[in-house]
């Protein structure tokens, strides 16, 4: 979107929905450097998820520069580094509910989904191989183990 300036030129405006109907680049920006190099396929899949949920999705982590990824203890080959991943919260949905919804989006069903029941969020990414995992007690665990915990049933709080 652009608007005419008083001098007749155009100036770019960034606002809600500059990547899709409900997502803006600023939501995906690295907290360290502000870079937001996001793959459009991720945005499309998140928009599809948002439409299925019929509720806003909060991106708690999108693109990460290498320095920020190290600082947060991200995987060395994290999909966040490529702009292929997002950690998300959908208010009033449990981790289980967010997972089940993500499974309905082909890009996530065929890609990566990680559940973080203690933190109340789900990681989704557009990798080429179906992968599932969980995170409990500061450690990566099997998806099944993570989903057995009572935390998987708590509503998102992050």
The 8 nearest C-alpha neighbors of each residue, nearest first, counted from 0:
[[1, 12, 11, 2, 17, 13, 14, 10],
 [2, 0, 11, 10, 12, 9, 3, 13],
 [1, 3, 9, 10, 4, 11, 0, 12],
 [4, 2, 9, 8, 7, 10, 5, 1],
 [3, 5, 7, 6, 8, 9, 2, 10],
 [4, 6, 7, 3, 8, 9, 2, 10],
 [7, 5, 4, 8, 3, 9, 10, 2],
 [6, 8, 4, 5, 3, 9, 2, 10],
 [9, 7, 4, 6, 3, 10, 5, 2],
 [10, 8, 3, 2, 4, 1, 11, 7],
 [9, 11, 1, 2, 12, 4, 3, 8],
 [10, 12, 1, 0, 13, 9, 2, 3],
 [13, 11, 1, 0, 14, 10, 2, 17],
 [14, 12, 17, 11, 15, 0, 23, 24],
 [13, 15, 17, 16, 12, 23, 25, 24],
 [16, 14, 23, 17, 22, 21, 13, 20],
 [15, 17, 22, 20, 21, 23, 19, 18],
 [16, 18, 23, 19, 15, 14, 13, 22],
 [19, 17, 23, 16, 22, 24, 20, 42],
 [20, 18, 16, 22, 21, 17, 23, 46],
 [19, 21, 16, 22, 18, 17, 46, 15],
 [22, 20, 16, 19, 15, 46, 23, 18],
 [23, 21, 16, 19, 18, 15, 20, 17],
 [22, 24, 16, 17, 15, 18, 25, 26],
 [23, 25, 26, 27, 18, 35, 28, 17],
 [26, 24, 28, 27, 23, 35, 33, 13],
 [27, 25, 24, 23, 28, 58, 22, 61],
 [26, 28, 61, 25, 24, 62, 35, 29],
 [29, 27, 35, 33, 25, 34, 26, 62],
 [30, 28, 33, 63, 62, 31, 34, 32],
 [29, 31, 33, 32, 28, 67, 63, 34],
 [30, 32, 29, 67, 33, 64, 66, 63],
 [31, 33, 34, 29, 30, 64, 28, 67],
 [34, 32, 29, 28, 30, 31, 35, 25],
 [33, 35, 28, 29, 32, 36, 62, 64],
 [36, 34, 28, 62, 27, 37, 29, 24],
 [35, 37, 82, 34, 62, 38, 81, 28],
 [38, 36, 82, 35, 39, 62, 83, 27],
 [37, 39, 40, 82, 41, 83, 36, 42],
 [40, 38, 42, 41, 43, 37, 18, 44],
 [41, 39, 43, 38, 42, 44, 125, 83],
 [42, 40, 44, 39, 43, 38, 83, 45],
 [41, 43, 39, 45, 40, 44, 46, 38],
 [44, 42, 40, 46, 41, 45, 39, 47],
 [45, 43, 47, 41, 46, 42, 106, 40],
 [46, 44, 48, 42, 47, 43, 49, 41],
 [45, 47, 49, 43, 48, 44, 42, 50],
 [46, 48, 44, 50, 45, 49, 43, 51],
 [49, 47, 45, 51, 46, 50, 52, 44],
 [50, 48, 46, 52, 47, 51, 53, 45],
 [49, 51, 53, 47, 48, 52, 46, 54],
 [52, 50, 48, 49, 53, 47, 100, 54],
 [53, 51, 54, 49, 50, 48, 100, 55],
 [52, 54, 50, 51, 49, 55, 48, 56],
 [53, 55, 52, 49, 56, 89, 50, 90],
 [56, 54, 49, 89, 57, 53, 90, 52],
 [57, 55, 89, 88, 49, 58, 87, 54],
 [56, 58, 88, 87, 59, 89, 55, 26],
 [59, 57, 87, 60, 86, 26, 85, 56],
 [58, 60, 86, 87, 57, 61, 88, 85],
 [61, 59, 86, 58, 85, 27, 62, 87],
 [62, 60, 27, 85, 79, 84, 28, 63],
 [61, 63, 82, 79, 29, 27, 35, 28],
 [64, 62, 29, 80, 79, 68, 67, 65],
 [63, 65, 67, 66, 80, 68, 29, 62],
 [66, 64, 68, 67, 69, 63, 80, 70],
 [67, 65, 69, 68, 64, 70, 31, 63],
 [68, 66, 70, 69, 64, 65, 31, 63],
 [67, 69, 73, 65, 71, 66, 70, 63],
 [70, 68, 72, 66, 67, 71, 73, 65],
 [69, 71, 67, 68, 72, 66, 73, 65],
 [72, 70, 68, 69, 73, 67, 66, 74],
 [73, 71, 69, 70, 68, 74, 67, 75],
 [74, 72, 68, 71, 69, 77, 75, 70],
 [73, 75, 77, 76, 72, 68, 69, 78],
 [74, 76, 77, 73, 69, 68, 65, 72],
 [75, 77, 74, 78, 80, 73, 79, 81],
 [78, 76, 74, 79, 75, 80, 73, 81],
 [77, 79, 83, 80, 84, 81, 76, 82],
 [80, 78, 84, 62, 82, 77, 81, 63],
 [81, 79, 63, 78, 77, 82, 64, 62],
 [82, 80, 83, 78, 79, 62, 37, 36],
 [81, 83, 37, 62, 79, 38, 36, 80],
 [82, 84, 78, 81, 124, 125, 79, 38],
 [85, 83, 124, 79, 78, 123, 82, 61],
 [84, 86, 61, 60, 123, 122, 87, 58],
 [87, 85, 122, 60, 59, 121, 58, 123],
 [86, 88, 58, 121, 57, 59, 120, 85],
 [89, 87, 57, 120, 56, 155, 90, 58],
 [88, 90, 56, 92, 57, 55, 91, 155],
 [89, 91, 92, 155, 88, 55, 154, 56],
 [92, 90, 154, 155, 89, 93, 156, 54],
 [93, 91, 154, 96, 90, 89, 155, 97],
 [94, 92, 154, 96, 153, 95, 152, 155],
 [93, 95, 151, 97, 96, 116, 119, 98],
 [96, 94, 98, 93, 151, 97, 152, 99],
 [95, 97, 93, 99, 98, 94, 92, 100],
 [96, 98, 94, 100, 95, 99, 92, 101],
 [97, 99, 95, 101, 96, 100, 94, 102],
 [100, 98, 96, 102, 101, 97, 95, 103],
 [99, 101, 97, 102, 103, 98, 96, 48],
 [102, 100, 98, 103, 104, 99, 107, 97],
 [101, 103, 108, 99, 100, 104, 107, 98],
 [102, 104, 101, 100, 105, 108, 99, 107],
 [105, 103, 101, 102, 107, 106, 108, 48],
 [104, 106, 108, 107, 109, 103, 102, 44],
 [107, 105, 109, 104, 125, 108, 110, 44],
 [106, 108, 110, 109, 105, 104, 111, 125],
 [109, 107, 102, 105, 110, 106, 104, 103],
 [110, 108, 129, 107, 106, 105, 128, 127],
 [111, 109, 129, 107, 126, 125, 128, 108],
 [112, 110, 130, 124, 129, 123, 131, 107],
 [113, 111, 123, 131, 122, 130, 124, 107],
 [112, 114, 132, 122, 133, 131, 121, 123],
 [113, 115, 133, 121, 116, 122, 134, 132],
 [114, 116, 134, 120, 118, 117, 121, 119],
 [117, 115, 151, 150, 119, 118, 94, 114],
 [118, 116, 150, 119, 115, 135, 151, 136],
 [117, 119, 116, 115, 120, 157, 156, 155],
 [120, 118, 155, 116, 156, 117, 157, 115],
 [121, 119, 88, 115, 87, 118, 94, 155],
 [120, 122, 114, 87, 86, 113, 115, 123],
 [121, 123, 86, 113, 112, 85, 87, 114],
 [124, 122, 112, 85, 111, 84, 107, 86],
 [125, 123, 84, 111, 83, 126, 110, 107],
 [124, 126, 110, 106, 83, 107, 41, 111],
 [127, 125, 110, 128, 124, 111, 83, 129],
 [126, 128, 110, 125, 129, 109, 111, 106],
 [129, 127, 110, 126, 130, 109, 111, 125],
 [128, 130, 110, 109, 111, 127, 108, 131],
 [131, 129, 111, 128, 110, 112, 132, 109],
 [132, 130, 112, 113, 142, 111, 129, 133],
 [133, 131, 142, 113, 141, 140, 114, 112],
 [132, 134, 142, 114, 145, 140, 113, 141],
 [133, 135, 139, 115, 138, 140, 145, 114],
 [136, 134, 138, 137, 139, 145, 117, 140],
 [135, 137, 138, 134, 117, 139, 140, 115],
 [136, 138, 135, 134, 139, 117, 140, 115],
 [139, 137, 135, 136, 134, 140, 133, 141],
 [138, 140, 134, 133, 135, 141, 137, 132],
 [141, 139, 133, 134, 138, 132, 142, 144],
 [142, 140, 132, 144, 143, 133, 145, 139],
 [141, 143, 132, 133, 145, 144, 131, 146],
 [144, 142, 146, 141, 145, 147, 133, 132],
 [145, 143, 141, 147, 146, 142, 140, 148],
 [146, 144, 133, 142, 147, 143, 148, 134],
 [145, 147, 143, 148, 151, 144, 142, 95],
 [148, 146, 144, 145, 143, 149, 151, 150],
 [149, 147, 150, 146, 145, 151, 144, 116],
 [148, 150, 151, 152, 147, 153, 146, 116],
 [151, 149, 116, 148, 153, 152, 117, 119],
 [152, 150, 116, 94, 149, 95, 146, 153],
 [151, 153, 150, 93, 149, 95, 94, 154],
 [154, 152, 93, 150, 151, 155, 94, 149],
 [153, 155, 93, 92, 91, 156, 152, 94],
 [154, 156, 119, 93, 92, 90, 157, 88],
 [155, 157, 119, 154, 118, 90, 88, 120],
 [156, 119, 155, 118, 120, 88, 59, 87]]
